[in-house]
Amino acid sequence: MTCSTRSTTILPDNIPSDLKPIMEYRWQRDNKNLTNDGRHIVSDNTLTIDKVQRQDNKITYRCIAQESGSKLKRSKSLTLDVRCKYIVRV
């Protein structure tokens, strides 16, 4: 999953790039902060879930974006709908 947003801060054109605000992203799973744990790989604005399982159904993931120095946060949630196909062999 990838999360993206853009700044609404109006800056002068001649501001040095090292002084521009940075967009920071945080990922949550069911309202708990996520870190790299083997299955969940957090890399800035991207979350990769390795080996999605049936137990992941109805789990809510959220991306929270906040510009450095700002109190304004934006978030978007996504709930997984995991559909497993079973093959029965006789």
Backbone as CSV, one residue per row, in Angstrom:
resi,resn,N_x,N_y,N_z,CA_x,CA_y,CA_z,C_x,C_y,C_z
1,MET,0.846,-1.149,0.000,0.000,0.000,0.000,0.901,1.224,0.000
2,THR,0.479,2.221,-0.716,1.241,3.456,-0.764,0.338,4.616,-0.380
3,CYS,0.875,5.482,0.436,0.155,6.650,0.914,0.855,7.878,0.353
4,SER,0.074,8.823,-0.142,0.700,10.053,-0.619,-0.190,11.241,-0.290
5,THR,0.450,12.353,-0.100,-0.240,13.604,0.175,0.655,14.730,-0.299
6,ARG,0.126,15.910,-0.323,0.954,17.040,-0.721,0.810,18.154,0.298
7,SER,1.794,18.978,0.342,1.841,20.067,1.299,0.873,21.181,0.894
8,THR,0.288,21.816,1.887,-0.535,22.997,1.636,0.172,24.249,2.142
9,THR,1.424,24.076,2.595,2.207,25.199,3.084,2.704,26.035,1.903
10,ILE,2.494,27.328,1.964,2.967,28.224,0.914,4.341,28.744,1.325
11,LEU,5.322,28.435,0.492,6.708,28.818,0.775,7.231,29.727,-0.325
12,PRO,8.161,30.613,0.006,8.778,31.428,-1.047,9.569,30.536,-1.998
13,ASP,9.654,30.947,-3.248,10.358,30.155,-4.268,11.838,29.981,-3.979
14,ASN,12.433,30.925,-3.290,13.885,30.878,-3.096,14.313,30.211,-1.790
15,ILE,13.420,29.496,-1.108,13.784,28.835,0.150,14.683,27.635,-0.158
16,PRO,15.788,27.489,0.566,16.682,26.335,0.341,15.954,25.015,0.634
17,SER,16.259,23.996,-0.138,15.567,22.714,-0.002,15.753,22.093,1.379
18,ASP,16.872,22.357,2.058,17.083,21.775,3.386,16.231,22.466,4.458
19,LEU,15.574,23.559,4.117,14.693,24.243,5.066,13.216,23.985,4.784
20,LYS,12.937,23.284,3.691,11.547,22.985,3.355,11.009,21.917,4.300
21,PRO,9.726,22.015,4.669,9.128,20.993,5.544,9.164,19.614,4.884
22,ILE,9.274,18.599,5.704,9.324,17.218,5.224,8.022,16.528,5.617
23,MET,7.443,15.764,4.684,6.240,14.999,4.979,6.670,13.700,5.667
24,GLU,6.118,13.457,6.833,6.439,12.257,7.604,5.221,11.349,7.603
25,TYR,5.471,10.057,7.427,4.391,9.067,7.362,4.539,8.064,8.495
26,ARG,3.391,7.638,9.010,3.357,6.611,10.044,2.235,5.644,9.673
27,TRP,2.466,4.363,9.887,1.472,3.331,9.572,0.958,2.708,10.858
28,GLN,-0.341,2.394,10.863,-0.958,1.721,12.006,-1.753,0.510,11.529
29,ARG,-1.837,-0.462,12.399,-2.683,-1.638,12.194,-3.622,-1.694,13.386
30,ASP,-4.915,-1.591,13.121,-5.920,-1.531,14.187,-5.526,-0.532,15.276
31,ASN,-5.173,0.675,14.843,-4.835,1.807,15.720,-3.563,1.633,16.540
32,LYS,-2.714,0.690,16.180,-1.424,0.510,16.854,-0.318,0.749,15.832
33,ASN,0.693,1.521,16.231,1.786,1.840,15.318,2.493,0.585,14.836
34,LEU,2.820,0.578,13.553,3.494,-0.558,12.935,4.982,-0.273,12.753
35,THR,5.768,-1.291,12.946,7.186,-1.246,12.621,7.492,-2.497,11.804
36,ASN,8.675,-2.554,11.265,9.066,-3.753,10.514,9.101,-4.938,11.471
37,ASP,8.305,-5.957,11.151,8.244,-7.126,12.036,8.371,-8.441,11.271
38,GLY,8.841,-8.380,10.054,8.964,-9.599,9.268,7.848,-9.710,8.244
39,ARG,6.608,-9.570,8.681,5.461,-9.588,7.755,5.104,-8.199,7.271
40,HIS,5.249,-7.205,8.129,4.931,-5.822,7.776,6.235,-5.074,7.547
41,ILE,6.369,-4.528,6.351,7.580,-3.806,6.005,7.191,-2.353,5.754
42,VAL,7.632,-1.484,6.664,7.312,-0.062,6.592,8.511,0.670,6.006
43,SER,8.266,1.401,4.936,9.327,2.168,4.294,8.747,3.510,3.870
44,ASP,8.910,4.508,4.732,8.415,5.856,4.486,6.916,5.810,4.212
45,ASN,6.485,6.064,2.982,5.052,6.130,2.704,4.496,4.826,2.130
46,THR,5.264,3.744,2.224,4.828,2.453,1.682,4.782,1.389,2.767
47,LEU,3.693,0.614,2.743,3.551,-0.540,3.638,3.393,-1.778,2.781
48,THR,4.257,-2.751,3.017,4.167,-4.025,2.320,3.815,-5.094,3.343
49,ILE,2.810,-5.913,3.020,2.420,-7.026,3.891,2.827,-8.303,3.183
50,ASP,3.735,-9.028,3.795,4.226,-10.272,3.234,3.320,-11.416,3.668
51,LYS,2.936,-12.230,2.727,2.129,-13.431,2.999,0.827,-13.087,3.727
52,VAL,-0.061,-12.383,3.032,-1.377,-12.074,3.598,-2.088,-13.377,3.917
53,GLN,-2.716,-13.427,5.081,-3.381,-14.643,5.558,-4.867,-14.393,5.787
54,ARG,-5.608,-15.455,5.876,-7.052,-15.345,6.109,-7.336,-14.586,7.402
55,GLN,-6.481,-14.721,8.397,-6.661,-14.030,9.677,-6.522,-12.511,9.540
56,ASP,-5.990,-12.057,8.417,-5.842,-10.619,8.172,-7.147,-9.968,7.724
57,ASN,-8.164,-10.767,7.468,-9.453,-10.237,7.025,-10.023,-9.275,8.065
58,LYS,-10.535,-8.163,7.595,-11.174,-7.126,8.422,-10.188,-6.330,9.284
59,ILE,-8.895,-6.503,9.070,-7.895,-5.706,9.779,-7.841,-4.324,9.117
60,THR,-7.815,-3.286,9.932,-7.766,-1.925,9.410,-6.343,-1.378,9.478
61,TYR,-5.874,-0.885,8.350,-4.576,-0.243,8.265,-4.805,1.243,8.023
62,ARG,-3.933,2.055,8.583,-4.069,3.501,8.444,-2.710,4.122,8.181
63,CYS,-2.709,5.068,7.267,-1.530,5.876,7.004,-1.798,7.259,7.583
64,ILE,-0.867,7.752,8.377,-0.977,9.084,8.958,0.172,9.911,8.406
65,ALA,-0.163,11.012,7.753,0.842,11.899,7.174,0.839,13.210,7.943
66,GLN,2.036,13.677,8.270,2.164,14.943,8.986,3.404,15.666,8.480
67,GLU,3.213,16.924,8.160,4.333,17.733,7.700,5.135,18.200,8.909
68,SER,6.459,18.092,8.834,7.300,18.491,9.956,7.000,19.934,10.334
69,GLY,6.865,20.174,11.638,6.575,21.508,12.140,5.107,21.875,12.122
70,SER,4.254,20.971,11.685,2.821,21.253,11.594,2.044,20.399,12.588
71,LYS,0.944,20.913,13.062,0.072,20.133,13.940,-1.001,19.392,13.144
72,LEU,-1.169,19.776,11.886,-2.184,19.180,11.041,-1.755,17.783,10.611
73,LYS,-2.627,16.814,10.819,-2.367,15.440,10.395,-3.475,15.013,9.448
74,ARG,-3.126,14.218,8.497,-4.118,13.643,7.594,-3.968,12.131,7.661
75,SER,-5.100,11.450,7.668,-5.024,9.993,7.708,-6.079,9.385,6.805
76,LYS,-5.795,8.192,6.359,-6.699,7.434,5.518,-6.637,5.988,5.963
77,SER,-7.799,5.367,6.109,-7.858,3.972,6.549,-8.261,3.058,5.404
78,LEU,-7.821,1.819,5.518,-8.157,0.782,4.557,-8.368,-0.511,5.335
79,THR,-9.477,-1.172,5.087,-9.754,-2.450,5.747,-9.558,-3.565,4.728
80,LEU,-8.767,-4.560,5.104,-8.501,-5.674,4.192,-9.716,-6.574,4.051
81,ASP,-9.958,-6.994,2.830,-10.992,-7.982,2.522,-10.265,-9.169,1.902
82,VAL,-9.913,-10.126,2.743,-9.122,-11.275,2.300,-10.070,-12.386,1.876
83,ARG,-9.939,-12.783,0.653,-10.784,-13.855,0.114,-9.884,-15.030,-0.233
84,CYS,-10.111,-16.112,0.453,-9.297,-17.304,0.220,-10.063,-18.274,-0.657
85,LYS,-9.371,-18.889,-1.544,-9.966,-19.907,-2.392,-9.408,-21.242,-1.950
86,TYR,-10.304,-22.115,-1.580,-9.884,-23.436,-1.121,-10.054,-24.438,-2.258
87,ILE,-9.090,-25.294,-2.382,-9.146,-26.355,-3.378,-9.203,-27.675,-2.621
88,VAL,-10.266,-28.398,-2.857,-10.436,-29.693,-2.199,-10.102,-30.780,-3.210
89,ARG,-9.150,-31.587,-2.827,-8.767,-32.693,-3.718,-9.214,-34.001,-3.101
90,VAL,-9.830,-34.814,-3.903,-10.309,-36.126,-3.417,-9.639,-37.235,-4.161
